[in-house]
Amino acid sequence: MSDNGARSGAQGAAQHRAILDRRGVTPRQRRRDGQAEIAGRQRRSRWLQRFANPVSLRFPLVDPDTLLTRLVAAAGPLLRPGGALLMGTVNPVEYAFDRYLADTQGILQLKYPLPYSDATDISEAERTKLYGPNAPYEFSHTLEDQIGGQLDAGFVLTGFYEARKDNDRLGQYFPNYIATRAVKRG
């Protein structure tokens, strides 16, 4: 900092002290109030303005049945009041179709109940044929779990968005992706 900046900062602090003196604020009150202000800033700075979860819930590393609930519940305490939870997911309807028929023959045929699970709805051989030997397991969540879970956790839904995959057979008929914006009440 230049000498000029240091002097003006010192002058500003002196003016601030003079105003507090005129108002009868003691040095002890200043320290206490300043510490409270700093503590409040630290508390507020630990809260997030946004918590974003991209399209990742379909690849859970833990129990897929509880992952969504745990994620939304964990976001609440991290967000400041008015903070936004941004969630992206695959449209669950995408998992209901026979993907092999859709990709190879263009036939849209319902095959799987929702919520879908690679672990229980298809064989290992079929999964390998569709996605390759090293593909991660995928799981879907119902819209009730995705949107209702955010509402149950005390969030207010303020946005709902859809997007389609380019050059995708299923995407010709419905959006493949869903995103929500939910705000923490405050």
C-alpha positions as CSV (number, residue, x, y, z in Angstrom):
1,M,0.0,0.0,0.0
2,S,1.3,3.5,-0.8
3,D,2.0,6.0,1.9
4,N,-0.9,8.0,0.7
5,G,-3.2,5.0,1.0
6,A,-1.9,4.2,4.5
7,R,-2.5,7.8,5.6
8,S,-6.0,7.9,4.2
9,G,-6.8,4.6,6.0
10,A,-5.4,5.9,9.2
11,Q,-7.3,9.2,8.8
12,G,-10.5,7.2,8.1
13,A,-10.0,5.1,11.3
14,A,-9.4,8.3,13.3
15,Q,-12.6,9.8,12.0
16,H,-14.5,6.7,12.8
17,R,-13.1,6.7,16.4
18,A,-14.0,10.4,16.7
19,I,-17.6,9.7,15.7
20,L,-17.9,6.8,18.2
21,D,-16.4,9.0,20.9
22,R,-19.0,11.7,20.2
23,R,-21.8,9.1,20.5
24,G,-20.4,7.8,23.8
25,V,-19.3,4.4,22.6
26,T,-16.5,3.1,24.9
27,P,-13.4,1.3,23.6
28,R,-14.7,-1.9,25.3
29,Q,-18.0,-1.7,23.5
30,R,-16.2,-1.2,20.2
31,R,-14.1,-4.3,20.7
32,R,-17.2,-6.4,21.7
33,D,-19.2,-5.0,18.8
34,G,-16.3,-5.5,16.4
35,Q,-15.8,-9.1,17.6
36,A,-19.6,-9.8,17.2
37,E,-19.5,-8.3,13.7
38,I,-16.5,-10.4,12.7
39,A,-18.1,-13.5,14.1
40,G,-21.3,-12.8,12.2
41,R,-19.3,-12.4,9.0
42,Q,-17.5,-15.6,9.6
43,R,-20.8,-17.4,10.3
44,R,-22.4,-16.0,7.1
45,S,-19.3,-16.7,5.0
46,R,-19.5,-20.4,6.0
47,W,-22.9,-20.6,4.4
48,L,-23.1,-21.2,0.7
49,Q,-25.1,-19.1,-1.7
50,R,-25.5,-22.0,-4.1
51,F,-25.2,-25.8,-3.8
52,A,-25.0,-27.5,-7.2
53,N,-25.4,-31.2,-7.9
54,P,-24.9,-32.0,-11.6
55,V,-26.3,-35.1,-13.2
56,S,-24.5,-37.4,-10.8
57,L,-27.2,-39.2,-8.8
58,R,-27.4,-41.9,-11.4
59,F,-23.9,-43.1,-10.5
60,P,-24.1,-43.5,-6.7
61,L,-21.2,-44.7,-4.7
62,V,-23.5,-45.5,-1.8
63,D,-27.0,-46.9,-1.4
64,P,-29.0,-45.3,-4.3
65,D,-32.2,-45.5,-2.3
66,T,-30.9,-43.1,0.4
67,L,-28.4,-41.0,-1.6
68,L,-30.9,-38.4,-2.9
69,T,-32.5,-37.9,0.5
70,R,-29.1,-37.6,2.2
71,L,-27.8,-35.2,-0.4
72,V,-30.8,-32.8,-0.1
73,A,-30.7,-33.0,3.7
74,A,-27.0,-32.2,3.7
75,A,-27.5,-29.2,1.4
76,G,-29.9,-27.5,3.8
77,P,-27.5,-26.6,6.6
78,L,-24.8,-25.6,4.2
79,L,-27.0,-23.0,2.4
80,R,-27.7,-19.5,3.8
81,P,-31.4,-18.5,3.9
82,G,-32.3,-17.7,0.3
83,G,-29.5,-19.9,-1.0
84,A,-30.2,-22.1,-4.0
85,L,-30.0,-25.8,-4.4
86,L,-29.4,-26.6,-8.1
87,M,-30.1,-30.2,-9.1
88,G,-29.6,-31.9,-12.4
89,T,-30.8,-35.4,-13.3
90,V,-31.7,-37.7,-16.1
91,N,-35.4,-37.8,-16.8
92,P,-36.5,-41.1,-15.2
93,V,-38.7,-42.0,-18.2
94,E,-35.4,-42.5,-20.1
95,Y,-34.8,-45.6,-18.1
96,A,-38.2,-47.2,-18.8
97,F,-37.3,-48.0,-22.5
98,D,-35.3,-50.9,-24.0
99,R,-32.2,-48.9,-24.8
100,Y,-30.8,-51.6,-27.1
101,L,-33.9,-51.5,-29.4
102,A,-34.0,-47.7,-29.3
103,D,-30.3,-47.4,-30.2
104,T,-30.0,-50.2,-32.8
105,Q,-33.4,-50.3,-34.5
106,G,-35.1,-47.1,-33.5
107,I,-37.9,-48.9,-31.7
108,L,-39.2,-47.3,-28.6
109,Q,-40.5,-50.2,-26.4
110,L,-41.2,-49.9,-22.7
111,K,-39.3,-52.6,-20.8
112,Y,-38.4,-51.5,-17.2
113,P,-40.4,-50.3,-14.2
114,L,-39.3,-47.2,-12.4
115,P,-37.2,-46.5,-10.4
116,Y,-34.7,-48.4,-12.5
117,S,-31.5,-50.1,-11.3
118,D,-28.6,-51.6,-13.4
119,A,-28.0,-53.9,-10.4
120,T,-31.4,-55.5,-10.4
121,D,-33.2,-54.8,-13.7
122,I,-30.7,-56.2,-16.2
123,S,-28.2,-59.0,-16.2
124,E,-24.5,-58.4,-16.1
125,A,-24.2,-59.8,-19.7
126,E,-26.8,-57.4,-20.9
127,R,-25.3,-54.4,-19.1
128,T,-21.9,-55.2,-20.6
129,K,-23.4,-55.5,-24.1
130,L,-25.2,-52.2,-23.7
131,Y,-22.6,-50.1,-22.0
132,G,-19.3,-52.0,-22.0
133,P,-17.4,-53.9,-19.4
134,N,-16.2,-51.0,-17.3
135,A,-19.3,-48.8,-17.3
136,P,-20.6,-47.6,-14.0
137,Y,-23.9,-48.9,-12.6
138,E,-26.8,-46.5,-13.2
139,F,-29.9,-45.9,-11.1
140,S,-32.9,-43.7,-11.6
141,H,-35.0,-41.8,-9.1
142,T,-38.7,-41.0,-9.3
143,L,-39.8,-37.4,-9.8
144,E,-41.5,-37.8,-6.4
145,D,-38.1,-38.5,-4.9
146,Q,-36.3,-35.8,-6.8
147,I,-38.8,-32.9,-6.5
148,G,-40.7,-34.1,-3.5
149,G,-37.5,-34.7,-1.6
150,Q,-36.5,-31.1,-2.1
151,L,-39.9,-29.8,-0.9
152,D,-39.9,-32.2,2.1
153,A,-36.5,-30.8,3.1
154,G,-38.0,-27.3,3.3
155,F,-36.9,-26.0,0.0
156,V,-39.2,-23.9,-2.3
157,L,-39.1,-24.9,-5.9
158,T,-38.4,-21.7,-8.0
159,G,-37.2,-23.2,-11.3
160,F,-37.7,-26.3,-13.4
161,Y,-35.8,-26.8,-16.7
162,E,-35.6,-29.5,-19.3
163,A,-33.0,-30.3,-22.0
164,R,-32.7,-32.8,-24.8
165,K,-29.7,-34.8,-26.0
166,D,-28.7,-34.0,-29.6
167,N,-29.0,-36.9,-32.0
168,D,-30.8,-39.2,-29.5
169,R,-33.8,-41.4,-30.4
170,L,-35.5,-40.9,-27.0
171,G,-34.7,-37.2,-27.1
172,Q,-36.8,-36.8,-30.2
173,Y,-39.9,-37.5,-28.0
174,F,-39.2,-36.1,-24.6
175,P,-36.5,-34.1,-22.7
176,N,-33.6,-36.4,-21.5
177,Y,-32.5,-34.1,-18.6
178,I,-34.3,-32.2,-15.9
179,A,-32.9,-29.5,-13.7
180,T,-34.5,-27.8,-10.7
181,R,-33.7,-24.7,-8.7
182,A,-34.9,-24.8,-5.1
183,V,-34.4,-22.0,-2.5
184,K,-33.9,-22.5,1.2
185,R,-36.5,-20.7,3.2
186,G,-35.2,-18.1,5.5
